[in-house]
């Protein structure tokens, strides 16, 4: 189920990008405000929404819905709610002390000589 929603999500994203790139931007009419007098606002007059604008709004809604659906599916499959719960209990390694000599003779042989006064 998640794979199908993911494919739909990617297709919506690609079509949404193409539709946004096809649309005429508001900034393209900015020159009309500074001399030609053909616009009612700074960025040009805006009529009713075109077919591309409506399609973009519907695809954006679909994109958000598929995003939320994929997030809910991923949350269900995640398991425990905390990252700390996923870490297995591992014993803490003990610090290793230097090995003690086994007998007193070995300790005397390895001891440095005492300084002469």
Secondary structure, DSSP 4 states (H G I P E B T S, - for coil): -HHHHHHHHHHHHHHHHHHHHHSPPGGGGGGGGGTT---SSTT----S--HHHHHHHHHHHHHHHHHHHHHHHHHHHT-SSSHHHHSPP-PPPPPPPPPPPSSHHHHHHHSPPPPP-
